């Protein structure tokens, strides 16, 4: 068995350009700019996610929608309030539990979903464009692993 010489180890200098958080922030800034170029109706990424999740899962409680869209209680409340003001969602008491309100898409919200899904696809394609097809698959697989 060989024991490594502790003095032989090279000390690597901290470089911001090599840090995961810094690189993720830069990638996110690029993605956010691409998002803004493709999404109409003045929607934020959190509003976009809430609408798409409602389309996927149907009417649900605000708390459930927050879990589905990976948002905390305070964030989803603000998102639902703004989407309601824009006329894309409505809330109504649950038939089963009057204390619970269900969030659902309005006709205007439903009409927007196809456009949002198409925009989402274009956003992903443009965000990942610098990568080869194989790199894109690997990148998405690794991102899922981090989340």
ZAVEX-628515 format. One record per residue (C-alpha): chain; x, y, z; residue number from 1; residue in three letters. Coordinates in steps of 0.1 Angstrom, whole numbers, plus 5000, padded with zeros to 4 digits. Example, Ala and Ser with C-alpha at 12.3 -4.5 7.8 and 13.67 -1.06 7.14 Angstrom:
// residues 2
<cadena: A | X: 5123 | Y: 4955 | Z: 5078 | num: 1 | residuo: ALA> .
<cadena: A | X: 5137 | Y: 4989 | Z: 5071 | num: 2 | residuo: SER> .
// end
This chain:
// residues 147
<cadena: A | X: 5000 | Y: 5000 | Z: 5000 | num: 1 | residuo: UNK> .
<cadena: A | X: 5013 | Y: 5034 | Z: 4990 | num: 2 | residuo: UNK> .
<cadena: A | X: 5007 | Y: 5065 | Z: 5012 | num: 3 | residuo: UNK> .
<cadena: A | X: 5004 | Y: 5097 | Z: 4992 | num: 4 | residuo: UNK> .
<cadena: A | X: 5028 | Y: 5125 | Z: 5002 | num: 5 | residuo: UNK> .
<cadena: A | X: 5006 | Y: 5152 | Z: 5017 | num: 6 | residuo: UNK> .
<cadena: A | X: 5030 | Y: 5179 | Z: 5005 | num: 7 | residuo: UNK> .
<cadena: A | X: 5027 | Y: 5167 | Z: 4969 | num: 8 | residuo: UNK> .
<cadena: A | X: 4990 | Y: 5176 | Z: 4966 | num: 9 | residuo: UNK> .
<cadena: A | X: 4985 | Y: 5207 | Z: 4946 | num: 10 | residuo: UNK> .
<cadena: A | X: 4964 | Y: 5234 | Z: 4962 | num: 11 | residuo: UNK> .
<cadena: A | X: 4938 | Y: 5246 | Z: 4937 | num: 12 | residuo: UNK> .
<cadena: A | X: 4930 | Y: 5282 | Z: 4937 | num: 13 | residuo: UNK> .
<cadena: A | X: 4893 | Y: 5292 | Z: 4941 | num: 14 | residuo: UNK> .
<cadena: A | X: 4880 | Y: 5305 | Z: 4908 | num: 15 | residuo: UNK> .
<cadena: A | X: 4845 | Y: 5319 | Z: 4906 | num: 16 | residuo: UNK> .
<cadena: A | X: 4843 | Y: 5309 | Z: 4870 | num: 17 | residuo: UNK> .
<cadena: A | X: 4846 | Y: 5272 | Z: 4881 | num: 18 | residuo: UNK> .
<cadena: A | X: 4818 | Y: 5273 | Z: 4907 | num: 19 | residuo: UNK> .
<cadena: A | X: 4785 | Y: 5255 | Z: 4902 | num: 20 | residuo: UNK> .
<cadena: A | X: 4764 | Y: 5282 | Z: 4917 | num: 21 | residuo: UNK> .
<cadena: A | X: 4779 | Y: 5309 | Z: 4896 | num: 22 | residuo: UNK> .
<cadena: A | X: 4776 | Y: 5290 | Z: 4864 | num: 23 | residuo: UNK> .
<cadena: A | X: 4740 | Y: 5280 | Z: 4872 | num: 24 | residuo: UNK> .
<cadena: A | X: 4732 | Y: 5317 | Z: 4878 | num: 25 | residuo: UNK> .
<cadena: A | X: 4747 | Y: 5326 | Z: 4844 | num: 26 | residuo: UNK> .
<cadena: A | X: 4728 | Y: 5299 | Z: 4827 | num: 27 | residuo: UNK> .
<cadena: A | X: 4696 | Y: 5309 | Z: 4845 | num: 28 | residuo: UNK> .
<cadena: A | X: 4700 | Y: 5345 | Z: 4834 | num: 29 | residuo: UNK> .
<cadena: A | X: 4704 | Y: 5334 | Z: 4798 | num: 30 | residuo: UNK> .
<cadena: A | X: 4674 | Y: 5312 | Z: 4801 | num: 31 | residuo: UNK> .
<cadena: A | X: 4653 | Y: 5340 | Z: 4817 | num: 32 | residuo: UNK> .
<cadena: A | X: 4661 | Y: 5363 | Z: 4787 | num: 33 | residuo: UNK> .
<cadena: A | X: 4651 | Y: 5336 | Z: 4763 | num: 34 | residuo: UNK> .
<cadena: A | X: 4619 | Y: 5330 | Z: 4783 | num: 35 | residuo: UNK> .
<cadena: A | X: 4610 | Y: 5367 | Z: 4781 | num: 36 | residuo: UNK> .
<cadena: A | X: 4615 | Y: 5367 | Z: 4743 | num: 37 | residuo: UNK> .
<cadena: A | X: 4590 | Y: 5339 | Z: 4738 | num: 38 | residuo: UNK> .
<cadena: A | X: 4562 | Y: 5342 | Z: 4764 | num: 39 | residuo: UNK> .
<cadena: A | X: 4534 | Y: 5366 | Z: 4758 | num: 40 | residuo: UNK> .
<cadena: A | X: 4508 | Y: 5379 | Z: 4782 | num: 41 | residuo: UNK> .
<cadena: A | X: 4534 | Y: 5393 | Z: 4806 | num: 42 | residuo: UNK> .
<cadena: A | X: 4538 | Y: 5360 | Z: 4825 | num: 43 | residuo: UNK> .
<cadena: A | X: 4566 | Y: 5352 | Z: 4849 | num: 44 | residuo: UNK> .
<cadena: A | X: 4582 | Y: 5318 | Z: 4849 | num: 45 | residuo: UNK> .
<cadena: A | X: 4563 | Y: 5310 | Z: 4882 | num: 46 | residuo: UNK> .
<cadena: A | X: 4530 | Y: 5320 | Z: 4866 | num: 47 | residuo: UNK> .
<cadena: A | X: 4538 | Y: 5300 | Z: 4835 | num: 48 | residuo: UNK> .
<cadena: A | X: 4546 | Y: 5269 | Z: 4856 | num: 49 | residuo: UNK> .
<cadena: A | X: 4513 | Y: 5273 | Z: 4876 | num: 50 | residuo: UNK> .
<cadena: A | X: 4492 | Y: 5275 | Z: 4844 | num: 51 | residuo: UNK> .
<cadena: A | X: 4509 | Y: 5245 | Z: 4828 | num: 52 | residuo: UNK> .
<cadena: A | X: 4505 | Y: 5224 | Z: 4860 | num: 53 | residuo: UNK> .
<cadena: A | X: 4468 | Y: 5233 | Z: 4862 | num: 54 | residuo: UNK> .
<cadena: A | X: 4464 | Y: 5222 | Z: 4826 | num: 55 | residuo: UNK> .
<cadena: A | X: 4482 | Y: 5189 | Z: 4834 | num: 56 | residuo: UNK> .
<cadena: A | X: 4464 | Y: 5181 | Z: 4866 | num: 57 | residuo: UNK> .
<cadena: A | X: 4431 | Y: 5200 | Z: 4865 | num: 58 | residuo: UNK> .
<cadena: A | X: 4416 | Y: 5220 | Z: 4894 | num: 59 | residuo: UNK> .
<cadena: A | X: 4434 | Y: 5216 | Z: 4927 | num: 60 | residuo: UNK> .
<cadena: A | X: 4439 | Y: 5234 | Z: 4960 | num: 61 | residuo: UNK> .
<cadena: A | X: 4463 | Y: 5263 | Z: 4961 | num: 62 | residuo: UNK> .
<cadena: A | X: 4486 | Y: 5243 | Z: 4984 | num: 63 | residuo: UNK> .
<cadena: A | X: 4486 | Y: 5213 | Z: 4960 | num: 64 | residuo: UNK> .
<cadena: A | X: 4493 | Y: 5236 | Z: 4930 | num: 65 | residuo: UNK> .
<cadena: A | X: 4523 | Y: 5250 | Z: 4949 | num: 66 | residuo: UNK> .
<cadena: A | X: 4536 | Y: 5215 | Z: 4955 | num: 67 | residuo: UNK> .
<cadena: A | X: 4531 | Y: 5206 | Z: 4918 | num: 68 | residuo: UNK> .
<cadena: A | X: 4549 | Y: 5237 | Z: 4907 | num: 69 | residuo: UNK> .
<cadena: A | X: 4576 | Y: 5236 | Z: 4933 | num: 70 | residuo: UNK> .
<cadena: A | X: 4566 | Y: 5268 | Z: 4951 | num: 71 | residuo: UNK> .
<cadena: A | X: 4562 | Y: 5276 | Z: 4988 | num: 72 | residuo: UNK> .
<cadena: A | X: 4529 | Y: 5287 | Z: 5003 | num: 73 | residuo: UNK> .
<cadena: A | X: 4536 | Y: 5325 | Z: 5001 | num: 74 | residuo: UNK> .
<cadena: A | X: 4548 | Y: 5323 | Z: 4965 | num: 75 | residuo: UNK> .
<cadena: A | X: 4519 | Y: 5303 | Z: 4952 | num: 76 | residuo: UNK> .
<cadena: A | X: 4494 | Y: 5326 | Z: 4969 | num: 77 | residuo: UNK> .
<cadena: A | X: 4509 | Y: 5356 | Z: 4951 | num: 78 | residuo: UNK> .
<cadena: A | X: 4511 | Y: 5337 | Z: 4918 | num: 79 | residuo: UNK> .
<cadena: A | X: 4474 | Y: 5327 | Z: 4920 | num: 80 | residuo: UNK> .
<cadena: A | X: 4463 | Y: 5362 | Z: 4930 | num: 81 | residuo: UNK> .
<cadena: A | X: 4481 | Y: 5377 | Z: 4900 | num: 82 | residuo: UNK> .
<cadena: A | X: 4468 | Y: 5350 | Z: 4876 | num: 83 | residuo: UNK> .
<cadena: A | X: 4433 | Y: 5356 | Z: 4889 | num: 84 | residuo: UNK> .
<cadena: A | X: 4438 | Y: 5394 | Z: 4883 | num: 85 | residuo: UNK> .
<cadena: A | X: 4448 | Y: 5386 | Z: 4847 | num: 86 | residuo: UNK> .
<cadena: A | X: 4417 | Y: 5365 | Z: 4842 | num: 87 | residuo: UNK> .
<cadena: A | X: 4436 | Y: 5332 | Z: 4837 | num: 88 | residuo: UNK> .
<cadena: A | X: 4424 | Y: 5313 | Z: 4868 | num: 89 | residuo: UNK> .
<cadena: A | X: 4395 | Y: 5313 | Z: 4892 | num: 90 | residuo: UNK> .
<cadena: A | X: 4391 | Y: 5301 | Z: 4927 | num: 91 | residuo: UNK> .
<cadena: A | X: 4360 | Y: 5285 | Z: 4942 | num: 92 | residuo: UNK> .
<cadena: A | X: 4352 | Y: 5267 | Z: 4974 | num: 93 | residuo: UNK> .
<cadena: A | X: 4356 | Y: 5229 | Z: 4973 | num: 94 | residuo: UNK> .
<cadena: A | X: 4324 | Y: 5209 | Z: 4973 | num: 95 | residuo: UNK> .
<cadena: A | X: 4340 | Y: 5185 | Z: 4998 | num: 96 | residuo: UNK> .
<cadena: A | X: 4356 | Y: 5210 | Z: 5021 | num: 97 | residuo: UNK> .
<cadena: A | X: 4343 | Y: 5245 | Z: 5022 | num: 98 | residuo: UNK> .
<cadena: A | X: 4375 | Y: 5257 | Z: 5039 | num: 99 | residuo: UNK> .
<cadena: A | X: 4395 | Y: 5247 | Z: 5009 | num: 100 | residuo: UNK> .
<cadena: A | X: 4394 | Y: 5267 | Z: 4976 | num: 101 | residuo: UNK> .
<cadena: A | X: 4402 | Y: 5251 | Z: 4943 | num: 102 | residuo: UNK> .
<cadena: A | X: 4421 | Y: 5269 | Z: 4916 | num: 103 | residuo: UNK> .
<cadena: A | X: 4411 | Y: 5262 | Z: 4880 | num: 104 | residuo: UNK> .
<cadena: A | X: 4418 | Y: 5276 | Z: 4846 | num: 105 | residuo: UNK> .
<cadena: A | X: 4393 | Y: 5301 | Z: 4831 | num: 106 | residuo: UNK> .
<cadena: A | X: 4384 | Y: 5299 | Z: 4794 | num: 107 | residuo: UNK> .
<cadena: A | X: 4411 | Y: 5325 | Z: 4788 | num: 108 | residuo: UNK> .
<cadena: A | X: 4436 | Y: 5304 | Z: 4807 | num: 109 | residuo: UNK> .
<cadena: A | X: 4427 | Y: 5273 | Z: 4788 | num: 110 | residuo: UNK> .
<cadena: A | X: 4430 | Y: 5291 | Z: 4755 | num: 111 | residuo: UNK> .
<cadena: A | X: 4465 | Y: 5302 | Z: 4764 | num: 112 | residuo: UNK> .
<cadena: A | X: 4478 | Y: 5267 | Z: 4773 | num: 113 | residuo: UNK> .
<cadena: A | X: 4486 | Y: 5256 | Z: 4737 | num: 114 | residuo: UNK> .
<cadena: A | X: 4506 | Y: 5288 | Z: 4731 | num: 115 | residuo: UNK> .
<cadena: A | X: 4524 | Y: 5284 | Z: 4764 | num: 116 | residuo: UNK> .
<cadena: A | X: 4534 | Y: 5248 | Z: 4757 | num: 117 | residuo: UNK> .
<cadena: A | X: 4547 | Y: 5257 | Z: 4722 | num: 118 | residuo: UNK> .
<cadena: A | X: 4566 | Y: 5286 | Z: 4737 | num: 119 | residuo: UNK> .
<cadena: A | X: 4580 | Y: 5263 | Z: 4764 | num: 120 | residuo: UNK> .
<cadena: A | X: 4593 | Y: 5239 | Z: 4738 | num: 121 | residuo: UNK> .
<cadena: A | X: 4610 | Y: 5268 | Z: 4718 | num: 122 | residuo: UNK> .
<cadena: A | X: 4625 | Y: 5281 | Z: 4751 | num: 123 | residuo: UNK> .
<cadena: A | X: 4640 | Y: 5248 | Z: 4759 | num: 124 | residuo: UNK> .
<cadena: A | X: 4653 | Y: 5243 | Z: 4724 | num: 125 | residuo: UNK> .
<cadena: A | X: 4669 | Y: 5278 | Z: 4723 | num: 126 | residuo: UNK> .
<cadena: A | X: 4683 | Y: 5274 | Z: 4759 | num: 127 | residuo: UNK> .
<cadena: A | X: 4699 | Y: 5241 | Z: 4750 | num: 128 | residuo: UNK> .
<cadena: A | X: 4710 | Y: 5250 | Z: 4714 | num: 129 | residuo: UNK> .
<cadena: A | X: 4747 | Y: 5253 | Z: 4722 | num: 130 | residuo: UNK> .
<cadena: A | X: 4747 | Y: 5216 | Z: 4732 | num: 131 | residuo: UNK> .
<cadena: A | X: 4747 | Y: 5186 | Z: 4709 | num: 132 | residuo: UNK> .
<cadena: A | X: 4716 | Y: 5163 | Z: 4711 | num: 133 | residuo: UNK> .
<cadena: A | X: 4736 | Y: 5139 | Z: 4733 | num: 134 | residuo: UNK> .
<cadena: A | X: 4748 | Y: 5167 | Z: 4756 | num: 135 | residuo: UNK> .
<cadena: A | X: 4712 | Y: 5180 | Z: 4759 | num: 136 | residuo: UNK> .
<cadena: A | X: 4700 | Y: 5146 | Z: 4771 | num: 137 | residuo: UNK> .
<cadena: A | X: 4729 | Y: 5143 | Z: 4796 | num: 138 | residuo: UNK> .
<cadena: A | X: 4724 | Y: 5179 | Z: 4808 | num: 139 | residuo: UNK> .
<cadena: A | X: 4687 | Y: 5174 | Z: 4815 | num: 140 | residuo: UNK> .
<cadena: A | X: 4694 | Y: 5140 | Z: 4832 | num: 141 | residuo: UNK> .
<cadena: A | X: 4720 | Y: 5156 | Z: 4854 | num: 142 | residuo: UNK> .
<cadena: A | X: 4697 | Y: 5186 | Z: 4862 | num: 143 | residuo: UNK> .
<cadena: A | X: 4670 | Y: 5162 | Z: 4873 | num: 144 | residuo: UNK> .
<cadena: A | X: 4695 | Y: 5144 | Z: 4895 | num: 145 | residuo: UNK> .
<cadena: A | X: 4703 | Y: 5178 | Z: 4912 | num: 146 | residuo: UNK> .
<cadena: A | X: 4667 | Y: 5185 | Z: 4919 | num: 147 | residuo: UNK> .
// end
